[in-house]
Amino acid sequence: MDSYTTLLQRHSTPSRQLGLPGPDDAQLMQMLAAAVHVPDHGRLVPWRFVRIHGPARQALGAALAARLQERDAAAAADKLAKERARFDHAPCIVAVIAHLTPGHKVPESEQIQSGSCVCFSLLLAAQALGFGGQWLTGWAAYDPVIARLLGVGEHEQVLGFIHIGTILTPAPERPRPDPRALLTDWQPP
């Protein structure tokens, strides 16, 4: 698939519609090699990756359910079950972690934007290799206890959980905005 076609056909596949097989180690490294080709002002490499696969997916789900119950003792059983199963579907999840350099001439907002580009590029790379993907966050991406569990350190934050796997059920294409309606031409005053 050429790069322009990849961009035009890009879509998210809900994580519940992703299954085995997932990318093998070589395919994941190909995806990550493509993902790091993003704008990176100052060459700070303000991001890193945490792979969650195999039994680690269920362990993280159990930790999410426990943390939810800790945060809300009255959490309903169905909500706890949903958290327990959050990482059960896609066989490979890559957490993209912003690794920020505070006080640098490159503002932290630009460092985060670079990491967001990594998330998007990882989705594109997965699609180019024949996989589906979905970029998710949810409360777990912002929870300090879950962050520590994932090894997220000081000056770091979870930018997203990129779920990758084989598309089991194709998602219908959704309507896209008309770019002409979004474009204006700036005119000097």
RAZI-V330224 format. One record per pair of residues at least 24 apart in sequence whose C-alpha atoms are under 8 Angstrom apart, sorted by the first residue. I is the first residue (numbers start at 1). J is the second residue. D is the distance in whole Angstrom. If there is no record, write none. Layout:
((I:J:D) (I:J:D))
This chain:
((1:128:7) (6:124:7) (6:127:7) (6:128:7) (7:124:7) (10:124:7) (10:127:7) (11:173:7) (12:132:7) (12:133:6) (12:134:5) (12:135:8) (12:171:8) (13:132:6) (13:133:5) (13:134:6) (13:167:7) (13:170:7) (13:171:6) (14:133:7) (14:134:6) (14:171:7) (15:89:6) (15:90:6) (15:133:7) (15:134:6) (15:163:6) (15:164:8) (16:89:5) (16:90:7) (17:89:7) (17:90:8) (17:167:6) (17:168:5) (17:169:6) (17:170:8) (18:89:6) (18:90:5) (18:91:8) (18:132:7) (18:133:8) (18:164:7) (18:165:5) (18:166:5) (18:167:5) (18:168:6) (18:169:8) (19:89:6) (19:90:5) (19:91:6) (19:165:5) (19:166:5) (19:167:7) (19:168:6) (20:90:7) (20:91:6) (20:165:6) (20:166:6) (21:91:7) (21:165:6) (21:166:6) (22:90:7) (22:91:5) (22:92:6) (22:131:8) (22:164:7) (22:165:4) (22:166:6) (23:92:7) (23:131:8) (23:164:8) (23:165:7) (27:129:8) (30:125:8) (31:122:6) (31:125:5) (31:126:6) (32:122:6) (32:125:8) (34:121:7) (34:122:7) (34:125:6) (35:117:8) (35:118:5) (35:119:7) (35:120:8) (35:121:5) (35:122:5) (35:125:7) (36:118:6) (36:121:8) (37:118:8) (37:121:8) (38:114:7) (38:117:6) (38:118:6) (38:121:8) (39:114:6) (39:117:8) (40:111:7) (40:114:6) (41:106:7) (41:110:8) (41:111:8) (42:106:7) (44:101:8) (44:111:8) (45:99:8) (46:98:6) (46:99:5) (46:100:5) (46:101:7) (46:111:6) (46:112:7) (46:114:7) (46:115:7) (47:96:7) (47:97:5) (47:98:4) (47:99:5) (47:100:7) (47:115:6) (48:96:6) (48:97:5) (48:98:7) (48:99:7) (49:94:6) (49:95:6) (49:96:5) (49:97:6) (50:94:6) (50:95:5) (50:96:7) (50:97:8) (50:150:8) (51:92:7) (51:93:6) (51:94:5) (51:95:6) (52:92:6) (52:93:5) (52:94:6) (52:95:7) (53:91:6) (53:92:5) (53:93:6) (54:91:7) (54:92:8) (57:87:5) (57:88:6) (58:84:7) (58:85:7) (58:87:7) (58:88:6) (60:84:8) (60:87:7) (61:85:6) (61:86:6) (61:87:6) (61:88:8) (63:146:8) (64:140:7) (64:146:7) (67:145:8) (67:146:8) (90:163:6) (90:164:6) (90:165:5) (90:166:8) (91:163:8) (91:164:7) (91:165:6) (92:163:6) (92:164:5) (92:165:6) (93:161:6) (93:162:5) (93:163:4) (93:164:6) (94:161:6) (94:162:5) (94:163:7) (94:164:8) (95:158:7) (95:159:7) (95:160:6) (95:161:4) (95:162:6) (96:158:6) (96:159:6) (96:160:6) (96:161:6) (96:162:7) (97:152:7) (97:156:6) (97:157:6) (97:158:5) (97:159:6) (97:160:7) (98:156:5) (98:157:5) (98:158:6) (98:159:6) (99:155:6) (99:156:5) (99:157:7) (100:155:5) (100:156:6) (101:155:7) (102:155:7) (112:159:8) (115:159:7) (116:159:7) (119:159:8) (119:160:7) (119:162:7) (122:162:8) (123:162:7) (126:164:7) (130:166:8) (131:164:7) (131:165:6) (131:166:5) (131:167:6) (132:164:6) (132:165:6) (132:166:6) (132:167:5) (133:162:7) (133:163:5) (133:164:4) (133:165:7) (134:162:6) (134:163:5) (134:164:7) (135:160:6) (135:161:6) (135:162:5) (135:163:6) (136:160:6) (136:161:5) (136:162:6) (136:163:8) (137:161:6))
